[in-house]
């Protein structure tokens, strides 16, 4: 029994390979500013990111934006059965292929843009688990370029709400890097200065945790900001039981005037002359209309959505109404 436990935690030894720094020099790779690229060369840090994802042995991983492959090596080193990397920049493909050739089918390389890639059909059907059971041994991991991190996260949240894309396998866990300020916004609780609509959208669908911060000086080239590593696990039951786009519209509207009373944001959900509907939301949701948006709990946003959905079901054209 002791031997079996030891085997599950022993790292897989990779064959001798050029270091990440060697690959960067060999293929003359330079981070492109327009793509918000920053390389993480320190394998201790890539190992730490992978450890934050949880046990990956015999698991399946989709890594987004592997670049020169530092995190990829850490994923393979801990014994993932298959790592699928999605890389938009073809300059990194030869170095990734060199790594793939050394691990006998455990690395699959997709040249493409994750924003245009559904993330379905990546892994075998036997990796799928029921949504209401434990999360599958399937993971999304990525040192995301700053310019696509938020669009990707919102896209994944939408997929999560519908159990599509990477979430066809069940409650796929995500371990992702963001600018430190964005990471703080994702996990911010009520009354905290970084509380925003992103906080509510992530927390109504996920358990979120800011694992640790990586100083900017650890990256090449050094960004102007530090980087936060965030772990997100989908909830079995979302805390707001309405379609993603409706929730996003309500939360976006309320936070439109972040420092104003939340009643001001609720008002832009409706035509200007329908003050009666604004009063209805305030009255039946049970919220304090003088509260600021960042002072409302997820449950209070859920009640606002409940009343708004009821109004939309009986008032033609209200859901289609846009403030601007």
N, C-alpha and C positions, 0 to 999 in steps of 0.2 A: 504493500500500500504506500509506504514512504517513497519507494522508487517511482510509482505512478505519479504521485504528487510532484515529485521533482521534475519529471519529464514534462509536465504541463507548464512549468515555469521556465525551463531552460531555453535560452535564445537559440535560434537557428544560426549556424555559422555560415556566412556568405563566403564565396570564393574570393581570392584576392582581386581587388578592383582598384582602379584609380580613385583617389579621393575626389570629393566634390570640387575642391579647389583645383585639382589637376584637370578635371573635366572642363571647368570654366576656362582654364588657360588653353587646353587642347583644342576646344571648339571655338575659342575666341568669343565666348559668350559675354555679353554686356547687358545689364538690366536696361530695359527700355522705359524711359520716364513716361511716355505716353500710354504705356500699358500698366503703369503703377507697379512695376516689378521690383522686388527686393529679395535677394537670395539669403537663405539661412544656412550658413556653412558649418555651424557648430553642431556636431552630431549628438552632443550631450543634450542640447536643446531640442533637436528633432526627436530624440528618444523620449524626452519629457512630454512633448506634445502627444506622441503616440501612447504613452502611458496614461495620459489624461483621458484617452478614449475608452479605457477599460481593457479587459482581456480580449486579445485579437487572435489568439492561437486557434487555428483551423477555421478562422472566420473569413468573411468576404468584405473587402474594403473598396470603396470608390474614392479615389483621391483626385481633387480638383486642382488644376494648376500646379503640377509637380515641379515644373522648372527643371533644374539640374538633377533632381532626384534625391535630395537629402532625406526628406520625410519618407519617401518611397522605400529607401533602404531600411529605415527604422521599422516600417510596417512589415517588410519581408523578414527582417531579423527576428521579430517576435513570433513568427510562425504563421502568419496569415496564409490561408489556403490559396486565395486569389486576390490580387490587387489590380483593379482596373484604374488606369490613370487617364484623365481627359486633359489634354494639353493643346492649347490654341496655337502656340508659337512653335513652328516647325524646327527652329534652331535647336530645340532641346531634344528632338526625337532621336538623333544618333546616340547620345549619351544614355537615354532611357532604354534604347534597344540593346546597348551594351550590357546594361543591368539585366534586362529581360533574358538575354541569351545565357546568362549565368545561373538562372533560377528555374530552369526546366518547366516552363509553362505556368509559373505562378504570377507572372506579370503580363497584363494585356494593355496595349497602348492604343488609345483612340485619339486621333488628331482631329480636334473639333472644339467648338465653343460650347461650354456647359450651359450657357443661357439659351442655346438652341437645341439642347440635347435633353430628352425626357428623363433619362436615368432608369428607364424600364428595361427589362430583358437583359440585364447585366450579368445576373447570377443564376445558378440552377434553381429549378422550382422547389427542390427540397430545402432551400434556405428560407422559404416563406413560413411565417408563423401567423397565427390568428392575432387580430388587433388587440383583443382583450386579454392576451397572454403576455408573458415576459417578452421584452424586445428580442429580435433575432440577433444572431451573431453577424450582423450586417452593419456597416458603418460608412458615414460620409466624413471625410477628413480633408482639410485643406488650409494651406497658408494662402489665403485669398488675396489677390490684388485689390488694393483699396478701391479702385474705380468700379469694380463689379461686385464687391462684397454685399452691399445692401440690396441691389437688384436680385442677386442670387438667393439671398436669405428670404426675401419676400416671395420669390418664386417657389422656393422649397416649402415655406409655410402654407402657401396656397395648395401645393401638392399634398402636403400633410393633412390639410383639412378634408381633402377628397380621397385620401388613401391611394394616391396615384404617384407616378414617377418613382423616385427612390423609396417611396413608402408603400409600394405594392408588396414589399416583403414583410411588412408589419411596422412596428414602431422603431424604425431605423434611427440610431443615435447619430448625432452630429458633433464633431469637434472641429472648431473653426477659429481662424484668427481674424481679428478686426483691429482697426485703430483703437487705441485704449479708450477714447471717449465713446466710441460706438459700443464697445464691450460694456462699458459702464451704463449706457442707456438701455441695453438689452436687459440687464439684471436689476435696474433701478426700481425701488419700491416707492410706495406713496410718500409724498412730501420730500423726496430726495431731489436735488437740483437737476439730475439728469433724466428724471421721469418724463417720458414722452410717448407718442403713439406707438413707437417701435417697442417700448417696454410692454405695453398692453397687448399688442399683437403677438409677441413672442410668448408672454406669460399665460395668455388664455389657452394656448395650444400646447405649451411645453413646460417641463421643469427646466429651469435654466440655472447655470452656475458659472461664475467667472473663476476659472481654475487658477490662473497665474498671469503675470505680466512679463513680457520679454522687453528688455530695454532696446531702444532703437539702434544703439551702437552694435548690437549683435547681428544686424543685417548688413548686406552689401548690395547697393550703396546704403548708407545710413539714412533712414527716413527722418523727417522732422518730428515724428511722434513715436511714443512707445506702442507696443502691440499687446492686446489682450487675447488670451485663449479662452474660448467660451464652449461649454459643453451643454448640449440641448437634447432632451429626451422627450419624445412626444407623449402627451397624456392619453390615457385610454378614453376619457370623456373630456372634451374641451369645456372650459369654464364658461363659454358663451355658446349656446346651442343654436346658432344661426349661420347661414352661408358666409363664407369668408369675405366675399365682396361687400355684403351688407355690413358686416362688422367693421371692415376697413373703412367704409364710407362714414359710418357713425363716429368711429374713433378719430378719423382724420378731421371731421367737421368740428368735433368738440375741442380738439387740440389746435384748431386753426387760430384761436385766440388764447394762447397758452396762459397768459397772465391775467386774462379777464375772467369774470364769472362764467361758469360752464354754461349757463343759460344763453350766453351770447353765441357760443358755438352751436348749441342745439338749434338755435333760431335759423341758422343757414341750411339746415336740412329741409326747410320748407319755404314756399314763396313768402315774400315779405308781408303780404296781407293776411297770412294764416297764423296770426298770433295765438289763436285758440289752440292750435296744435302744439305750439311751444309750451303753453300752459298745461296741456294734457300730459306731455312727456314729463314735465316737472312734477305734476301732481301724482301720476300713477306709477312713476318709477321710484318714488319715495326718496329721491336725492335732495340734498340741500342745493337749490339753484344758485346760491351765492358762493359755492365751492369753486376752487380753481380746478382745471382739468387734471393737474398732477396730484390733486388731493383725493381723487376718486379711486376706489378699489376696482379690481376686475369685475367683481360681482355687481358693483353699481353700474358699470358699463353694460353688463349683461342685462340689467333691468331696463336701461335706456333702449337697448336693442329690442327687448321684448315689446315695449310700448310702440317703438317706431315700426316694427314689423306688423303689429296689429293695425296701426294707422294705414300703412301701405296696402294692407289686404282689403281695406274698405274704401280707400280714397284713390281713385284712378289717377295715374300720372305722378303721384308723390314720389315713388321710388326713382323715377326717371329724372326728377327735378335736380338740377345742379346749380349751386350757388354762382359759379362762374363758368 
